[in-house]
Amino acid sequence: MLDLYQIKLYWLIRKLVGTHEDADDVLQNTFIRIYKGLPNFSQDSTLYTWMHRIAYNESLRFIEQNKKKYHISIDDVNRKYLDNLMGDSFFEGDELQVKLQQILSELPDKHREVFNMKYYDDLKFREIAEITGMKEGSLKTSYYNTVSVIQSKIENIDISLLKK
């Protein structure tokens, strides 16, 4: 199970927490929670969706703990995320990708998370609803509003690239 889902969950977590080191820590905690929770897995959703929800919640828990621990504002978190991204040797984005990440960092957390799950993780709105506990209609509205914001902030972007 670890080999099958480790990379997907790592990148989900990484998009939320920002750094490789933090993502590794959160991933480890995620797998501990998954193994402890397996006997209680009710199969109401797919195994991957269930694991994704655990990783998502573990990431949010980590972010909240750091905000409280270090008394940092959301603006500081966003700046740190962009600084980490630009210094990341694995980031191979061009100018457009950098601009997209900058725009995403300025969005409210929920909008950014929904966009990331739909656009990057290619999850269905139904799956995102299971993970976040939000209603599908609200998710669709959030996603398409985010796409509109991105389109308005990036000149000459092909919007079909962002609609799925």
BADO-631801 format. One record per atom (N, C-alpha, C): residue in one letter; residue number from 1; x, y, z; chain. Coordinates in Angstrom, 1 decimal. Example, Ala and Ser with C-alpha at 12.3 -4.5 7.8 and 13.67 -1.06 7.14 Angstrom:
2
 res   n     px     py     pz chain
   A   1   13.2   -5.7    7.8     A
   A   1   12.3   -4.5    7.8     A
   A   1   13.2   -3.3    7.8     A
   S   2   12.8   -2.2    7.1     A
   S   2   13.7   -1.1    7.1     A
   S   2   12.9    0.0    7.9     A
END
This chain:
164
 res   n     px     py     pz chain
   M   1    0.8   -1.2    0.0     A
   M   1    0.0    0.0    0.0     A
   M   1    0.9    1.3    0.0     A
   L   2    2.0    1.2    0.8     A
   L   2    2.8    2.4    0.9     A
   L   2    3.3    2.8   -0.5     A
   D   3    3.9    1.9   -1.3     A
   D   3    4.4    2.2   -2.6     A
   D   3    3.4    2.7   -3.6     A
   L   4    2.2    2.2   -3.5     A
   L   4    1.1    2.6   -4.4     A
   L   4    0.6    4.0   -4.2     A
   Y   5    0.6    4.5   -3.0     A
   Y   5    0.0    5.8   -2.7     A
   Y   5    1.0    6.9   -2.2     A
   Q   6    2.2    6.5   -1.9     A
   Q   6    3.1    7.4   -1.3     A
   Q   6    3.4    8.7   -2.1     A
   I   7    3.6    8.5   -3.4     A
   I   7    4.0    9.7   -4.2     A
   I   7    2.8   10.6   -4.4     A
   K   8    1.6   10.0   -4.6     A
   K   8    0.4   10.9   -4.8     A
   K   8    0.1   11.6   -3.5     A
   L   9    0.2   11.0   -2.4     A
   L   9   -0.1   11.6   -1.1     A
   L   9    1.0   12.7   -0.8     A
   Y  10    2.2   12.3   -1.1     A
   Y  10    3.3   13.3   -0.9     A
   Y  10    3.0   14.6   -1.6     A
   W  11    2.7   14.5   -2.9     A
   W  11    2.5   15.8   -3.6     A
   W  11    1.2   16.5   -3.2     A
   L  12    0.2   15.8   -2.7     A
   L  12   -1.0   16.5   -2.2     A
   L  12   -0.5   17.3   -0.9     A
   I  13    0.2   16.6   -0.1     A
   I  13    0.7   17.3    1.2     A
   I  13    1.6   18.4    0.9     A
   R  14    2.5   18.2   -0.1     A
   R  14    3.5   19.2   -0.4     A
   R  14    2.9   20.5   -0.9     A
   K  15    1.8   20.3   -1.7     A
   K  15    1.1   21.5   -2.2     A
   K  15    0.5   22.3   -1.0     A
   L  16    0.2   21.6    0.0     A
   L  16   -0.5   22.3    1.1     A
   L  16    0.5   22.9    2.1     A
   V  17    1.6   22.1    2.4     A
   V  17    2.5   22.6    3.5     A
   V  17    3.8   23.3    3.0     A
   G  18    4.1   23.1    1.7     A
   G  18    5.1   23.9    1.1     A
   G  18    6.5   23.4    1.0     A
   T  19    7.1   22.8    2.0     A
   T  19    8.5   22.3    2.0     A
   T  19    8.5   20.8    2.0     A
   H  20    9.7   20.3    1.4     A
   H  20    9.9   18.9    1.4     A
   H  20   10.0   18.3    2.8     A
   E  21   10.7   18.9    3.7     A
   E  21   10.8   18.4    5.0     A
   E  21    9.5   18.3    5.7     A
   D  22    8.7   19.4    5.6     A
   D  22    7.4   19.4    6.3     A
   D  22    6.5   18.3    5.6     A
   A  23    6.5   18.2    4.3     A
   A  23    5.7   17.2    3.6     A
   A  23    6.1   15.8    4.1     A
   D  24    7.4   15.5    4.2     A
   D  24    7.8   14.2    4.7     A
   D  24    7.3   13.9    6.1     A
   D  25    7.3   14.9    7.0     A
   D  25    6.8   14.7    8.4     A
   D  25    5.3   14.5    8.3     A
   V  26    4.6   15.3    7.6     A
   V  26    3.1   15.1    7.5     A
   V  26    2.8   13.8    6.9     A
   L  27    3.5   13.4    5.8     A
   L  27    3.3   12.1    5.2     A
   L  27    3.5   10.9    6.2     A
   Q  28    4.5   11.0    7.0     A
   Q  28    4.7   10.0    8.0     A
   Q  28    3.6    9.9    8.9     A
   N  29    3.1   11.0    9.4     A
   N  29    2.0   11.1   10.3     A
   N  29    0.7   10.6    9.6     A
   T  30    0.6   10.9    8.4     A
   T  30   -0.6   10.4    7.6     A
   T  30   -0.6    8.9    7.5     A
   F  31    0.5    8.3    7.2     A
   F  31    0.5    6.8    7.1     A
   F  31    0.3    6.2    8.5     A
   I  32    0.8    6.8    9.6     A
   I  32    0.5    6.3   10.9     A
   I  32   -1.0    6.3   11.2     A
   R  33   -1.7    7.4   10.8     A
   R  33   -3.1    7.5   11.0     A
   R  33   -3.9    6.5   10.1     A
   I  34   -3.4    6.3    8.9     A
   I  34   -4.0    5.3    8.0     A
   I  34   -3.9    3.9    8.5     A
   Y  35   -2.7    3.5    9.0     A
   Y  35   -2.6    2.2    9.5     A
   Y  35   -3.4    1.9   10.7     A
   K  36   -3.4    3.0   11.6     A
   K  36   -4.3    2.8   12.8     A
   K  36   -5.7    2.8   12.5     A
   G  37   -6.1    3.5   11.4     A
   G  37   -7.5    3.6   11.0     A
   G  37   -8.1    2.5   10.1     A
   L  38   -7.2    1.7    9.5     A
   L  38   -7.6    0.7    8.6     A
   L  38   -8.7   -0.3    9.1     A
   P  39   -8.6   -0.7   10.3     A
   P  39   -9.7   -1.6   10.8     A
   P  39  -11.0   -0.9   10.8     A
   N  40  -11.1    0.4   10.9     A
   N  40  -12.3    1.1   10.9     A
   N  40  -12.8    1.6    9.5     A
   F  41  -12.0    1.3    8.5     A
   F  41  -12.3    1.8    7.2     A
   F  41  -13.6    1.1    6.7     A
   S  42  -14.6    2.0    6.5     A
   S  42  -16.0    1.4    6.2     A
   S  42  -16.3    1.2    4.8     A
   Q  43  -15.4    1.6    3.9     A
   Q  43  -15.6    1.4    2.4     A
   Q  43  -16.8    2.3    1.9     A
   D  44  -17.1    3.4    2.6     A
   D  44  -18.1    4.3    2.1     A
   D  44  -17.6    5.1    0.9     A
   S  45  -16.3    5.1    0.8     A
   S  45  -15.6    5.8   -0.3     A
   S  45  -14.5    4.9   -0.7     A
   T  46  -13.8    5.2   -1.8     A
   T  46  -12.7    4.4   -2.2     A
   T  46  -11.5    4.5   -1.2     A
   L  47  -10.6    3.6   -1.2     A
   L  47   -9.5    3.6   -0.3     A
   L  47   -8.7    4.9   -0.6     A
   Y  48   -8.4    5.2   -1.8     A
   Y  48   -7.6    6.4   -2.1     A
   Y  48   -8.3    7.7   -1.6     A
   T  49   -9.6    7.8   -1.8     A
   T  49  -10.3    9.0   -1.3     A
   T  49  -10.2    9.1    0.2     A
   W  50  -10.4    8.0    0.9     A
   W  50  -10.2    7.9    2.3     A
   W  50   -8.8    8.3    2.8     A
   M  51   -7.8    7.8    2.1     A
   M  51   -6.4    8.1    2.4     A
   M  51   -6.1    9.6    2.1     A
   H  52   -6.7   10.1    1.0     A
   H  52   -6.5   11.5    0.6     A
   H  52   -7.1   12.4    1.7     A
   R  53   -8.3   12.0    2.2     A
   R  53   -8.9   12.8    3.2     A
   R  53   -8.1   12.9    4.5     A
   I  54   -7.5   11.8    4.8     A
   I  54   -6.6   11.7    6.0     A
   I  54   -5.4   12.6    5.8     A
   A  55   -4.8   12.5    4.6     A
   A  55   -3.6   13.4    4.3     A
   A  55   -4.0   14.9    4.3     A
   Y  56   -5.1   15.2    3.7     A
   Y  56   -5.6   16.5    3.7     A
   Y  56   -5.8   17.1    5.1     A
   N  57   -6.5   16.3    5.9     A
   N  57   -6.7   16.7    7.3     A
   N  57   -5.4   16.8    8.1     A
   E  58   -4.5   15.9    7.9     A
   E  58   -3.3   15.9    8.6     A
   E  58   -2.5   17.2    8.2     A
   S  59   -2.5   17.6    6.9     A
   S  59   -1.9   18.8    6.4     A
   S  59   -2.4   20.0    7.0     A
   L  60   -3.8   20.1    7.1     A
   L  60   -4.4   21.2    7.7     A
   L  60   -4.1   21.3    9.2     A
   R  61   -4.0   20.2    9.9     A
   R  61   -3.6   20.2   11.3     A
   R  61   -2.2   20.7   11.5     A
   F  62   -1.3   20.3   10.6     A
   F  62    0.1   20.8   10.6     A
   F  62    0.1   22.3   10.4     A
   I  63   -0.6   22.8    9.4     A
   I  63   -0.6   24.2    9.2     A
   I  63   -1.1   25.0   10.3     A
   E  64   -2.2   24.6   10.9     A
   E  64   -2.8   25.2   12.1     A
   E  64   -1.8   25.2   13.3     A
   Q  65   -1.2   24.1   13.5     A
   Q  65   -0.2   24.0   14.6     A
   Q  65    0.9   25.0   14.4     A
   N  66    1.4   25.1   13.2     A
   N  66    2.5   26.1   12.9     A
   N  66    2.1   27.5   13.0     A
   K  67    0.8   27.8   12.6     A
   K  67    0.3   29.2   12.7     A
   K  67    0.3   29.6   14.2     A
   K  68   -0.2   28.7   15.0     A
   K  68   -0.3   28.9   16.5     A
   K  68    1.1   29.0   17.1     A
   K  69    1.9   28.0   16.8     A
   K  69    3.2   27.9   17.4     A
   K  69    4.1   29.1   17.1     A
   Y  70    4.1   29.5   15.9     A
   Y  70    5.0   30.6   15.5     A
   Y  70    4.3   31.9   15.3     A
   H  71    3.0   32.0   15.6     A
   H  71    2.2   33.2   15.5     A
   H  71    2.4   33.9   14.2     A
   I  72    2.2   33.2   13.1     A
   I  72    2.4   33.7   11.8     A
   I  72    1.1   34.0   11.1     A
   S  73    1.1   35.1   10.3     A
   S  73   -0.1   35.4    9.5     A
   S  73   -0.2   34.6    8.3     A
   I  74   -1.4   34.6    7.6     A
   I  74   -1.5   34.0    6.4     A
   I  74   -0.7   34.6    5.3     A
   D  75   -0.4   35.9    5.3     A
   D  75    0.5   36.5    4.4     A
   D  75    1.9   36.0    4.5     A
   D  76    2.3   35.8    5.8     A
   D  76    3.7   35.2    6.0     A
   D  76    3.7   33.7    5.5     A
   V  77    2.7   33.0    5.7     A
   V  77    2.6   31.6    5.2     A
   V  77    2.7   31.6    3.6     A
   N  78    2.0   32.5    3.0     A
   N  78    2.0   32.6    1.5     A
   N  78    3.4   33.0    1.0     A
   R  79    4.0   34.0    1.7     A
   R  79    5.3   34.4    1.2     A
   R  79    6.3   33.2    1.4     A
   K  80    6.2   32.5    2.5     A
   K  80    7.1   31.4    2.8     A
   K  80    6.9   30.3    1.7     A
   Y  81    5.6   30.1    1.4     A
   Y  81    5.3   29.1    0.3     A
   Y  81    6.0   29.4   -1.0     A
   L  82    5.9   30.7   -1.4     A
   L  82    6.5   31.1   -2.7     A
   L  82    8.0   31.1   -2.6     A
   D  83    8.5   31.5   -1.5     A
   D  83   10.0   31.4   -1.4     A
   D  83   10.5   30.0   -1.4     A
   N  84    9.8   29.1   -0.8     A
   N  84   10.2   27.7   -0.8     A
   N  84   10.0   27.1   -2.2     A
   L  85    9.0   27.5   -2.9     A
   L  85    8.8   27.0   -4.3     A
   L  85    9.9   27.5   -5.2     A
   M  86   10.2   28.7   -5.1     A
   M  86   11.3   29.3   -6.0     A
   M  86   12.6   28.7   -5.7     A
   G  87   12.9   28.3   -4.4     A
   G  87   14.1   27.7   -4.1     A
   G  87   14.2   26.2   -4.2     A
   D  88   13.1   25.6   -4.6     A
   D  88   13.0   24.1   -4.7     A
   D  88   13.6   23.7   -6.0     A
   S  89   14.6   22.7   -5.9     A
   S  89   15.2   22.2   -7.1     A
   S  89   14.3   21.4   -8.0     A
   F  90   13.2   20.9   -7.4     A
   F  90   12.3   20.1   -8.2     A
   F  90   11.3   20.9   -9.0     A
   F  91   11.2   22.2   -8.7     A
   F  91   10.2   23.1   -9.4     A
   F  91   10.8   23.5  -10.7     A
   E  92   10.1   23.1  -11.8     A
   E  92   10.6   23.4  -13.1     A
   E  92    9.7   24.3  -13.9     A
   G  93    8.9   25.1  -13.2     A
   G  93    7.9   25.9  -13.8     A
   G  93    8.5   27.1  -14.6     A
   D  94    7.8   27.4  -15.6     A
   D  94    8.2   28.6  -16.4     A
   D  94    7.5   29.8  -15.8     A
   E  95    7.6   31.0  -16.4     A
   E  95    7.1   32.2  -15.9     A
   E  95    5.6   32.1  -15.6     A
   L  96    4.9   31.4  -16.5     A
   L  96    3.4   31.2  -16.3     A
   L  96    3.1   30.4  -15.1     A
   Q  97    3.9   29.4  -14.8     A
   Q  97    3.7   28.5  -13.7     A
   Q  97    4.0   29.3  -12.4     A
   V  98    5.0   30.2  -12.4     A
   V  98    5.3   31.0  -11.3     A
   V  98    4.2   32.0  -11.0     A
   K  99    3.7   32.6  -12.0     A
   K  99    2.5   33.5  -11.9     A
   K  99    1.3   32.8  -11.3     A
   L 100    1.0   31.6  -11.9     A
   L 100   -0.1   30.8  -11.4     A
   L 100    0.1   30.5   -9.9     A
   Q 101    1.3   30.1   -9.5     A
   Q 101    1.5   29.8   -8.1     A
   Q 101    1.4   31.0   -7.2     A
   Q 102    1.8   32.2   -7.7     A
   Q 102    1.7   33.4   -7.0     A
   Q 102    0.2   33.8   -6.8     A
   I 103   -0.6   33.6   -7.8     A
   I 103   -2.0   33.9   -7.7     A
   I 103   -2.7   33.0   -6.7     A
   L 104   -2.3   31.7   -6.9     A
   L 104   -2.9   30.7   -6.0     A
   L 104   -2.6   31.0   -4.5     A
   S 105   -1.4   31.5   -4.3     A
   S 105   -0.9   31.8   -2.9     A
   S 105   -1.7   32.9   -2.3     A
   E 106   -2.3   33.8   -3.1     A
   E 106   -3.1   34.9   -2.7     A
   E 106   -4.6   34.6   -2.4     A
   L 107   -5.0   33.4   -2.8     A
   L 107   -6.4   33.0   -2.7     A
   L 107   -6.6   32.5   -1.2     A
   P 108   -7.9   32.5   -0.8     A
   P 108   -8.2   31.9    0.5     A
   P 108   -7.8   30.4    0.4     A
   D 109   -7.5   29.8    1.6     A
   D 109   -7.0   28.5    1.6     A
   D 109   -8.0   27.5    0.9     A
   K 110   -9.3   27.6    1.2     A
   K 110  -10.3   26.6    0.7     A
   K 110  -10.3   26.7   -0.9     A
   H 111  -10.2   27.9   -1.4     A
   H 111  -10.2   28.0   -2.9     A
   H 111   -9.0   27.4   -3.5     A
   R 112   -7.9   27.6   -2.9     A
   R 112   -6.6   27.1   -3.4     A
   R 112   -6.6   25.5   -3.3     A
   E 113   -7.1   25.0   -2.2     A
   E 113   -7.2   23.6   -2.0     A
   E 113   -8.1   22.9   -3.0     A
   V 114   -9.3   23.5   -3.2     A
   V 114  -10.2   22.9   -4.2     A
   V 114   -9.6   23.0   -5.6     A
   F 115   -9.0   24.1   -5.9     A
   F 115   -8.3   24.2   -7.2     A
   F 115   -7.2   23.2   -7.4     A
   N 116   -6.4   23.0   -6.4     A
   N 116   -5.3   22.0   -6.5     A
   N 116   -5.8   20.6   -6.6     A
   M 117   -6.9   20.3   -5.9     A
   M 117   -7.4   18.9   -6.0     A
   M 117   -8.0   18.6   -7.3     A
   K 118   -8.7   19.6   -7.9     A
   K 118   -9.4   19.4   -9.2     A
   K 118   -8.4   19.5  -10.3     A
   Y 119   -7.5   20.6  -10.3     A
   Y 119   -6.6   20.8  -11.5     A
   Y 119   -5.4   19.9  -11.4     A
   Y 120   -4.7   19.8  -10.3     A
   Y 120   -3.5   19.1  -10.3     A
   Y 120   -3.7   17.6  -10.0     A
   D 121   -4.6   17.3   -9.0     A
   D 121   -4.8   15.9   -8.6     A
   D 121   -5.9   15.2   -9.5     A
   D 122   -6.6   16.0  -10.3     A
   D 122   -7.6   15.5  -11.3     A
   D 122   -8.7   14.7  -10.6     A
   L 123   -9.1   15.2   -9.4     A
   L 123  -10.2   14.5   -8.6     A
   L 123  -11.5   15.0   -9.1     A
   K 124  -12.5   14.2   -9.0     A
   K 124  -13.9   14.5   -9.4     A
   K 124  -14.4   15.4   -8.2     A
   F 125  -15.4   16.2   -8.5     A
   F 125  -16.0   17.1   -7.5     A
   F 125  -16.6   16.2   -6.4     A
   R 126  -17.1   15.1   -6.7     A
   R 126  -17.7   14.1   -5.7     A
   R 126  -16.6   13.7   -4.8     A
   E 127  -15.4   13.4   -5.3     A
   E 127  -14.3   13.0   -4.4     A
   E 127  -13.8   14.1   -3.5     A
   I 128  -13.8   15.3   -4.1     A
   I 128  -13.3   16.5   -3.3     A
   I 128  -14.3   16.7   -2.2     A
   A 129  -15.6   16.6   -2.5     A
   A 129  -16.7   16.8   -1.5     A
   A 129  -16.5   15.8   -0.3     A
   E 130  -16.1   14.5   -0.7     A
   E 130  -15.9   13.5    0.4     A
   E 130  -14.7   13.9    1.2     A
   I 131  -13.7   14.4    0.6     A
   I 131  -12.4   14.8    1.3     A
   I 131  -12.6   16.0    2.2     A
   T 132  -13.3   17.0    1.7     A
   T 132  -13.4   18.3    2.4     A
   T 132  -14.6   18.4    3.2     A
   G 133  -15.6   17.6    2.9     A
   G 133  -16.9   17.8    3.6     A
   G 133  -17.8   18.9    3.1     A
   M 134  -17.3   19.5    2.0     A
   M 134  -18.1   20.6    1.4     A
   M 134  -19.1   20.0    0.4     A
   K 135  -20.1   20.8    0.0     A
   K 135  -21.1   20.4   -0.9     A
   K 135  -20.5   20.5   -2.4     A
   E 136  -20.9   19.6   -3.2     A
   E 136  -20.4   19.6   -4.6     A
   E 136  -20.7   20.9   -5.3     A
   G 137  -21.9   21.5   -5.1     A
   G 137  -22.2   22.7   -5.8     A
   G 137  -21.3   23.9   -5.3     A
   S 138  -21.0   23.9   -4.0     A
   S 138  -20.1   24.9   -3.5     A
   S 138  -18.7   24.7   -4.1     A
   L 139  -18.3   23.5   -4.2     A
   L 139  -17.0   23.2   -4.8     A
   L 139  -16.9   23.7   -6.2     A
   K 140  -17.9   23.4   -7.0     A
   K 140  -17.9   23.8   -8.4     A
   K 140  -17.8   25.3   -8.5     A
   T 141  -18.6   26.0   -7.7     A
   T 141  -18.6   27.5   -7.7     A
   T 141  -17.2   28.0   -7.3     A
   S 142  -16.6   27.4   -6.3     A
   S 142  -15.3   27.8   -5.8     A
   S 142  -14.3   27.6   -6.9     A
   Y 143  -14.3   26.4   -7.6     A
   Y 143  -13.3   26.1   -8.6     A
   Y 143  -13.5   27.1   -9.8     A
   Y 144  -14.7   27.2  -10.3     A
   Y 144  -14.8   28.1  -11.5     A
   Y 144  -14.6   29.5  -11.2     A
   N 145  -14.9   30.0  -10.0     A
   N 145  -14.6   31.4   -9.6     A
   N 145  -13.1   31.5   -9.5     A
   T 146  -12.4   30.5   -9.0     A
   T 146  -10.9   30.6   -9.0     A
   T 146  -10.3   30.6  -10.4     A
   V 147  -10.9   29.8  -11.3     A
   V 147  -10.4   29.8  -12.7     A
   V 147  -10.6   31.2  -13.3     A
   S 148  -11.7   31.9  -13.0     A
   S 148  -12.0   33.2  -13.4     A
   S 148  -11.0   34.2  -12.9     A
   V 149  -10.7   34.1  -11.6     A
   V 149   -9.7   35.0  -11.0     A
   V 149   -8.3   34.8  -11.7     A
   I 150   -8.0   33.6  -11.9     A
   I 150   -6.7   33.3  -12.5     A
   I 150   -6.7   33.9  -13.9     A
   Q 151   -7.8   33.7  -14.6     A
   Q 151   -7.8   34.2  -16.0     A
   Q 151   -7.7   35.7  -16.0     A
   S 152   -8.4   36.3  -15.1     A
   S 152   -8.3   37.8  -15.1     A
   S 152   -7.0   38.4  -14.7     A
   K 153   -6.2   37.6  -14.0     A
   K 153   -4.9   38.0  -13.5     A
   K 153   -3.7   37.7  -14.4     A
   I 154   -3.9   36.7  -15.3     A
   I 154   -2.9   36.3  -16.2     A
   I 154   -3.3   36.7  -17.7     A
   E 155   -2.6   37.5  -18.3     A
   E 155   -2.9   38.0  -19.6     A
   E 155   -2.6   36.9  -20.6     A
   N 156   -3.5   36.7  -21.6     A
   N 156   -3.4   35.8  -22.7     A
   N 156   -3.3   34.4  -22.3     A
   I 157   -3.9   34.0  -21.2     A
   I 157   -3.9   32.6  -20.8     A
   I 157   -5.0   31.8  -21.6     A
   D 158   -4.7   30.6  -22.0     A
   D 158   -5.7   29.8  -22.7     A
   D 158   -6.6   29.2  -21.6     A
   I 159   -7.8   29.7  -21.3     A
   I 159   -8.6   29.2  -20.2     A
   I 159   -9.0   27.8  -20.4     A
   S 160   -8.9   27.2  -21.5     A
   S 160   -9.2   25.8  -21.7     A
   S 160   -8.2   24.9  -21.0     A
   L 161   -7.0   25.4  -20.7     A
   L 161   -6.0   24.7  -20.0     A
   L 161   -6.4   24.5  -18.5     A
   L 162   -7.3   25.4  -18.0     A
   L 162   -7.7   25.4  -16.6     A
   L 162   -9.0   24.8  -16.3     A
   K 163   -9.8   24.6  -17.4     A
   K 163  -11.1   24.0  -17.2     A
   K 163  -11.1   22.5  -17.5     A
   K 164  -11.6   21.7  -16.5     A
   K 164  -11.6   20.3  -16.7     A
   K 164  -13.0   19.8  -16.4     A
END
